[in-house]
Amino acid sequence: MSADPVHAEEQDEHHLVAQVKHAGAARKVSVSMPEDLTAAVQQRVGRGKFSQYVTEAVTRQLELDLLAELSELLASEHGPVPERDLAEARAAWPDDE
């Protein structure tokens, strides 16, 4: 029996999410950021919390990237979400727009 590449990809992405949420030991990296952005983060979080703030931001971005990829995968497999369903969702969450 051959492995299903779509499901293998989904399992890999699930594993990535698990790794992101349960990251182990920290590794020091160097990142270049605009000065005004680093100053804003430092002012917001104070000393000693910069890495945690950036880690949480990168984690959130990875989650958003994976959700976008999942959305694209589902759309390619099942087609776009019917307008009727979108209208129902908008009615259920009117403040979301």
Secondary structure, 3 states (H helix, E strand, C coil): CCCCHHHHHHHHHHHHHHHHHCCCCCCCCCCCCCHHHHHHHHHHHCCCCHHHHHHHHHHHHHHHHHHHHHHHHHHHHHCCCCHHHHHHHHHHCHHHC
